[in-house]
Amino acid sequence: MKVIKNYLYNAGYQILLMFAPLITTPYVSRVLGAHAYGINTYTNGWVTFFYLMGQMGITLYGNREVAYHRDDKYERSQTFWGIEILQLGTITIALIAYLAAVFLFSTTFKEYYLLQTLWIVAAGLDVSWYFMGMEDFKKTVTRNTIVKLISIALIFMLVRTEADLWKYVLLLGLAQVGGNVTLWPYLRNSIQWVPIKEWHPLKHFYPSLLLFIPTITTQIYLVVNKLMLGKIGQPTALGQFDFADKIVKLVLAVVTATGTVMLPHVANKYANGDVKGIRTSLYSSFDFVTAMSVPMMFGLMAISSKFAPWFLGAEYVDTGRIIFLEAPVILFIAWSNVTGTQYLMPVNRVKEYTLSVTAGAVVNIIGNLFLIEPYSANGAAIATVISEFAVTAVQLYFVRTTISRRMLFKDLWRYLLSGLIMYFVVLRLNEIMKMNIINLAAQVIIGAVVYLLCILVFRAPIVKRAKQILADRQ
């Protein structure tokens, strides 16, 4: 039940993240336009590399290490101080390197590059990894919710024209800094002071560096398509792609919330030698994310053509096609979230995880080189799908000796068939109905009902598990 509660907290926040763009994105896309928004995307893509270099693999490493030692207050306090001092040191180096790069090499967008510096500062103050390791998601979710609501209000109040792009960039950066600062007071009752001589921050450097490799590699194939599209294509195409990518990833976030919850949970089981419990958790988690991701993928594909221009504005007609092409990553990332984030990472099989995301990065770069020039943003979407499939395939190969792939996929047909039936129903409704908020809600509800009826008819395992949970609650 603790895992379920943590998932509901995290999923609830992810739903907030989904609804926030429903409020802000139509406004921002029209006020700033695709060109100005593309500038934000491009400059933020570069700062992302620097703050990830500063964080190394500390977010994942800290999460896992706190989970390993959370039953001993002194050991977890010692772990916290050592990791946080290491993080502050590496982030400071990254900040200096970023500012040097901006002043030495930047000829355009310099003011936006400087505003993006706040993201690096926020990374140095981030201690959310500690609370995730403690499986205390209530605090991080509450903090993020308050900050998100304040930032939404300020965007509407202060961002009024394309010239206000700097305000938009500033608000996003300040939201990150403010959100991370608000977590620090919660540490007072959770950790204790440890003498500085016992922190030993450098002992955490090498293992976090090992996790940095898959972290930065993952970001390469998440960000490189935008950077390559910005160089090979035009800012307008980049703006089209970025909005499509954000919509797809926001839908996906509800599913991948399981990874954030399960990583410390599995890590703690691994530390206690509960191998059977790990496998049971993973089979259940894989079935759950499949049941969730299939209808999200097909549903988004069904409404994409009319949804994009209605939601974003008339100049975003092409974004609908990009959403349609990129939607399959919802399923592939959901699967790799289980095999990678929920299994390979917490049981310390970092080498295999690194090889899988490296394969995805290589495939993504090659795909972009061949697909962006002839197909522009559509090519970037196709390259993204191919790269995510590559990551999933490699991870499934690595877990073949410890996790039964037949067990993972034996009921997949039930979900895919249910999702396909739902797709054609929603697609037909989308074709005959004018797009507005009421009709969109009707399509979502009808699609959900059709999918639920289908998985009941096909006796999908998720139905049995739901009944068991309800029975246990009673």
C-alpha positions in Angstrom: 0.0 0.0 0.0 2.9 2.3 0.6 4.0 1.9 -3.0 0.5 2.5 -4.2 0.2 5.7 -2.1 3.6 6.9 -3.4 2.5 6.2 -6.9 -0.8 8.1 -6.4 1.1 11.1 -5.0 3.6 11.1 -7.9 0.9 10.3 -10.5 -1.2 13.1 -9.1 1.6 15.5 -9.6 2.1 14.2 -13.1 -1.6 14.8 -13.8 -1.1 18.4 -12.5 1.8 18.7 -15.0 -0.6 17.5 -17.7 -3.3 20.0 -16.8 -0.9 22.9 -16.3 0.0 23.0 -20.1 -3.7 22.7 -20.8 -3.9 26.1 -19.2 -0.6 27.7 -20.2 0.4 26.2 -23.6 -2.4 27.6 -25.7 -1.7 31.0 -24.2 2.1 30.8 -24.5 2.1 29.3 -28.0 -0.1 32.2 -29.3 1.6 35.0 -27.3 5.2 34.0 -28.0 4.7 32.2 -31.3 6.7 29.2 -32.7 9.8 31.3 -33.4 10.3 32.8 -30.0 9.3 29.6 -28.3 11.9 27.8 -30.4 14.6 30.2 -29.0 13.7 29.1 -25.5 13.8 25.5 -26.5 17.2 25.9 -28.2 18.9 27.8 -25.3 17.4 25.5 -22.7 18.7 22.5 -24.6 22.3 23.8 -24.2 22.0 24.7 -20.5 20.5 21.2 -19.9 23.9 19.6 -20.9 25.8 21.8 -18.4 23.6 21.2 -15.4 23.5 17.5 -16.2 27.3 17.5 -16.3 27.2 19.2 -12.9 24.7 16.8 -11.4 26.6 13.8 -12.9 24.5 10.8 -11.8 23.9 12.2 -8.4 20.1 12.3 -8.7 19.9 8.6 -9.4 22.9 7.7 -7.2 21.6 9.6 -4.2 18.2 8.2 -4.6 19.6 4.6 -4.6 22.1 5.1 -1.8 19.6 6.7 0.6 17.3 3.7 -0.1 20.2 1.4 0.7 20.8 3.1 4.1 17.4 4.5 5.0 17.0 2.2 8.0 20.0 3.7 9.8 19.7 7.5 10.5 23.4 8.0 11.1 24.4 6.2 7.9 21.8 8.0 5.7 22.8 11.4 7.2 26.5 10.6 6.5 25.4 9.6 2.9 23.4 12.8 2.5 26.1 15.2 3.5 28.8 13.5 1.4 26.6 13.5 -1.7 25.3 17.0 -1.3 28.8 18.5 -0.9 29.9 16.6 -4.0 26.9 18.0 -5.9 27.6 21.6 -4.9 31.2 21.2 -6.0 30.4 19.7 -9.4 27.6 22.1 -10.0 29.9 25.1 -9.3 32.4 23.8 -11.9 29.5 23.4 -14.4 28.3 26.9 -13.8 31.7 28.4 -14.4 32.1 26.3 -17.6 28.7 27.4 -18.8 29.3 31.1 -18.2 32.7 30.9 -19.9 31.1 29.2 -22.9 28.3 31.9 -23.1 30.7 34.8 -23.0 33.4 33.3 -25.3 31.3 31.6 -28.0 27.7 33.0 -27.9 26.9 35.5 -30.7 23.1 35.3 -30.6 20.5 34.9 -27.8 23.1 35.8 -25.1 20.6 37.3 -22.8 18.5 34.1 -22.9 21.5 31.9 -22.3 22.3 34.0 -19.1 18.7 33.7 -17.9 18.9 29.9 -18.3 21.7 29.9 -15.8 19.1 29.6 -13.1 18.5 26.0 -14.0 22.2 25.2 -13.1 21.8 27.0 -9.7 18.6 25.0 -9.1 20.4 21.8 -9.8 22.9 22.5 -7.0 20.1 23.1 -4.5 18.2 20.0 -5.5 17.8 17.4 -2.6 14.7 15.7 -4.0 16.8 12.6 -4.4 17.0 12.3 -0.6 13.2 12.2 -0.2 12.8 9.8 -3.1 15.2 7.5 -1.5 13.2 7.7 1.7 10.1 6.9 -0.4 8.6 10.1 1.0 6.9 11.5 -2.1 4.3 13.6 -0.3 6.8 16.4 0.5 8.2 16.6 -3.1 4.8 16.5 -4.6 3.4 19.2 -2.3 6.3 21.5 -2.9 6.2 21.0 -6.7 2.4 21.6 -6.8 2.6 24.9 -4.9 5.5 26.2 -7.1 3.8 25.1 -10.3 0.6 26.9 -9.4 2.4 30.1 -8.6 4.5 30.0 -11.8 1.3 29.4 -13.9 -0.3 32.5 -12.3 2.8 34.6 -13.0 3.0 33.5 -16.6 -0.5 34.8 -17.2 0.2 38.0 -15.4 3.6 38.9 -16.9 4.0 37.3 -20.3 1.9 39.3 -22.7 3.8 39.7 -26.0 6.6 38.0 -28.0 8.9 40.6 -26.4 8.2 39.0 -23.0 10.1 35.9 -23.9 12.8 36.9 -21.3 10.1 37.0 -18.6 9.0 33.5 -19.6 12.5 32.1 -19.4 13.1 33.9 -16.1 9.9 32.6 -14.5 10.7 29.0 -15.5 14.2 29.3 -14.0 13.0 30.9 -10.8 10.3 28.2 -10.3 13.1 25.6 -10.4 15.2 27.4 -7.8 12.3 28.2 -5.5 10.9 24.7 -5.7 14.3 23.2 -4.7 14.9 25.6 -1.9 11.6 24.8 -0.2 12.6 21.2 0.4 15.5 22.1 2.7 13.5 22.8 5.8 12.1 19.3 5.8 15.6 17.9 6.2 15.8 19.1 9.8 13.8 16.3 11.4 15.1 13.6 9.0 18.9 13.8 9.2 21.4 14.6 11.9 24.7 16.5 11.9 27.7 14.4 11.0 31.2 15.7 11.6 32.7 17.1 8.4 35.6 14.6 8.5 33.2 11.8 8.1 31.4 13.2 5.0 33.9 11.7 2.5 32.3 13.3 -0.6 35.0 12.0 -3.0 34.1 8.4 -2.2 30.8 9.1 -4.0 32.5 10.6 -7.0 33.3 7.4 -9.0 30.0 5.5 -8.5 28.0 8.7 -9.3 30.2 9.2 -12.4 29.3 5.7 -13.6 25.6 6.7 -13.3 26.4 10.0 -15.1 27.2 8.2 -18.3 23.7 6.8 -18.8 22.2 10.0 -17.5 24.0 12.3 -20.0 23.6 9.7 -22.8 19.8 9.6 -22.2 19.7 13.4 -22.4 21.7 13.2 -25.6 19.0 11.4 -27.4 16.3 13.4 -25.7 17.8 16.8 -26.5 20.1 16.2 -29.6 17.1 15.9 -32.0 16.0 19.4 -30.9 19.6 20.8 -31.3 20.0 19.1 -34.7 16.6 20.3 -35.8 17.5 23.8 -34.7 20.8 23.7 -36.7 19.5 21.8 -39.8 16.0 23.1 -39.8 14.4 26.3 -38.7 13.3 27.7 -35.3 9.7 27.3 -36.4 10.1 23.6 -37.1 11.8 23.3 -33.7 8.9 25.0 -32.0 6.4 22.6 -33.8 8.4 19.6 -32.7 9.0 20.8 -29.1 5.3 21.3 -28.5 4.5 17.8 -29.9 7.3 16.3 -27.9 6.0 18.0 -24.7 2.5 16.8 -25.2 3.6 13.2 -25.8 5.9 13.2 -22.8 3.3 14.8 -20.5 0.9 12.0 -21.3 3.8 9.5 -20.7 4.7 11.0 -17.4 1.6 9.4 -15.7 3.0 6.0 -16.6 6.7 6.7 -15.9 5.7 7.9 -12.4 6.0 4.3 -11.4 9.7 4.3 -12.1 10.4 7.2 -9.7 8.4 5.3 -7.0 9.8 1.8 -7.7 13.5 2.6 -7.9 14.0 3.2 -4.2 11.5 0.4 -3.4 13.4 -2.2 -5.4 16.8 -0.8 -4.2 15.7 -1.4 -0.6 14.5 -5.0 -1.4 17.9 -5.6 -3.2 19.8 -4.3 -0.1 17.8 -6.8 2.0 18.3 -9.7 -0.4 14.6 -10.1 -1.4 15.1 -11.4 -4.9 11.7 -13.0 -5.1 10.0 -9.8 -4.1 11.9 -7.8 -6.8 10.7 -10.2 -9.5 7.1 -10.1 -8.3 7.1 -6.3 -8.2 8.6 -6.0 -11.7 6.0 -8.4 -13.3 3.2 -6.4 -11.7 4.7 -3.1 -12.7 5.3 -4.2 -16.3 1.7 -5.3 -16.6 0.5 -2.0 -15.1 2.5 0.3 -17.3 1.4 -1.7 -20.4 -2.3 -1.4 -19.4 -1.8 2.3 -18.9 0.4 3.2 -21.9 -1.5 1.4 -24.6 -4.7 3.4 -24.4 -2.7 6.6 -23.9 -0.7 5.9 -27.1 -3.7 5.0 -29.3 -5.9 7.8 -27.8 -3.4 10.5 -28.5 -2.9 9.2 -32.1 -6.7 9.2 -32.6 -7.2 12.9 -31.7 -3.8 14.4 -32.8 -4.8 15.9 -36.2 -7.6 18.1 -34.8 -6.2 18.5 -31.3 -2.9 20.3 -32.2 -4.3 23.3 -34.2 -7.2 23.7 -31.7 -5.0 23.5 -28.6 -1.9 25.4 -29.9 -3.3 27.6 -32.6 -3.8 27.6 -36.4 0.0 27.8 -37.2 0.5 24.4 -35.4 -1.4 22.2 -37.9 1.8 20.2 -38.6 2.3 19.5 -34.9 -0.7 17.0 -35.2 1.3 14.8 -37.6 4.4 15.0 -35.3 2.3 13.9 -32.3 0.9 11.0 -34.3 4.3 9.8 -35.4 5.9 10.2 -31.9 3.1 8.6 -29.9 4.5 5.0 -29.9 7.3 6.2 -27.6 4.8 6.1 -24.8 4.7 2.3 -24.9 8.5 1.9 -25.5 9.5 4.2 -22.8 7.0 2.7 -20.4 8.6 -0.7 -20.9 12.2 0.5 -20.7 11.2 2.4 -17.5 10.5 -1.0 -15.9 13.5 -2.9 -17.2 15.9 0.0 -16.8 14.9 2.4 -14.1 13.0 -0.2 -12.0 15.4 -3.1 -12.4 18.8 -2.6 -13.9 19.5 0.6 -11.9 18.5 -0.4 -8.4 20.2 -3.8 -8.6 23.4 -2.0 -9.6 23.6 -3.4 -13.2 24.7 0.0 -14.4 26.9 -1.3 -17.2 24.0 -2.9 -19.0 21.8 0.2 -18.5 24.5 2.4 -19.9 25.0 0.2 -22.9 21.2 0.3 -23.6 20.9 4.1 -23.5 24.1 4.5 -25.5 22.6 2.3 -28.2 19.6 4.6 -28.2 21.7 7.8 -28.4 23.7 6.4 -31.4 20.6 5.3 -33.2 19.0 8.7 -32.5 21.9 10.7 -33.9 22.1 8.5 -37.0 18.4 8.7 -37.5 18.4 12.4 -37.2 21.2 12.8 -39.7 19.2 10.9 -42.3 15.7 12.0 -41.5 15.7 15.6 -40.4 16.9 17.1 -43.7 14.2 15.4 -45.9 11.4 15.3 -43.4 12.2 18.1 -40.9 10.3 17.8 -37.6 8.5 14.6 -38.8 12.0 13.0 -39.3 13.0 14.0 -35.7 9.8 12.3 -34.4 10.5 9.1 -36.3 14.1 9.1 -35.1 12.9 9.4 -31.5 10.6 6.4 -31.9 13.3 4.3 -33.4 15.8 5.2 -30.7 13.4 4.4 -27.9 12.6 1.1 -29.5 16.4 0.4 -29.6 16.8 1.1 -25.8 13.9 -1.2 -24.9 15.1 -4.0 -27.2 18.7 -3.9 -25.7 17.4 -3.9 -22.1 15.1 -6.8 -22.8 18.1 -8.7 -24.1 20.1 -8.0 -21.0 17.3 -9.1 -18.5 16.7 -12.4 -20.4 18.6 -14.5 -17.9 16.9 -13.1 -14.7 13.5 -12.0 -15.9 11.1 -14.1 -18.0 10.3 -12.2 -21.1 7.5 -14.6 -21.8 5.9 -13.6 -18.5 6.3 -9.9 -19.4 4.5 -10.2 -22.8 2.2 -13.1 -22.5 -0.9 -10.9 -22.1 0.2 -8.0 -24.3 -2.2 -9.0 -27.0 -5.2 -8.3 -24.7 -4.1 -4.7 -24.2 -3.1 -4.0 -27.8 -6.4 -5.4 -29.2 -8.4 -3.4 -26.7 -6.4 -0.3 -27.5 -6.8 -0.8 -31.2 -10.6 -1.1 -30.9 -10.6 2.0 -28.8 -8.5 3.8 -31.4 -11.0 3.3 -34.3 -13.9 4.3 -32.1 -12.2 7.6 -31.0 -10.8 8.3 -34.4 -14.3 8.1 -35.9 -15.7 10.4 -33.2 -12.9 12.8 -33.8 -13.7 12.9 -37.5 -17.4 13.7 -37.1 -17.2 16.0 -34.1 -15.9 19.6 -34.0 -13.0 20.0 -31.6 -13.9 21.8 -28.5 -13.4 21.1 -24.8 -16.8 19.4 -24.4 -16.3 17.1 -27.4 -12.7 16.4 -26.4 -13.8 15.3 -22.9 -16.6 13.2 -24.5 -14.0 11.4 -26.7 -11.7 10.8 -23.8 -14.5 9.4 -21.6 -16.0 7.2 -24.4 -12.5 5.9 -25.3 -11.8 5.0 -21.7 -15.1 3.2 -21.3 -14.5 1.2 -24.6 -11.0 0.3 -23.4 -12.2 -0.8 -20.0 -15.0 -2.9 -21.4 -12.5 -4.6 -23.8 -10.0 -5.5 -21.1 -12.9 -6.9 -19.1 -14.0 -9.0 -22.0 -10.5 -10.2 -22.8 -9.8 -10.8 -19.1 -6.6 -8.7 -18.8 -4.5 -9.4 -15.7 -4.8 -5.8 -14.5 -8.5 -6.4 -13.8 -7.7 -9.2 -11.4 -5.1 -7.2 -9.6 -7.5 -4.2 -9.2 -10.0 -6.6 -7.6 -7.4 -7.9 -5.2 -6.4 -4.4 -4.2 -10.0 -3.4 -3.6 -10.6 -6.6 -1.6 -7.5 -5.9 0.6 -8.7 -2.4 1.3 -12.0 -3.9 2.6 
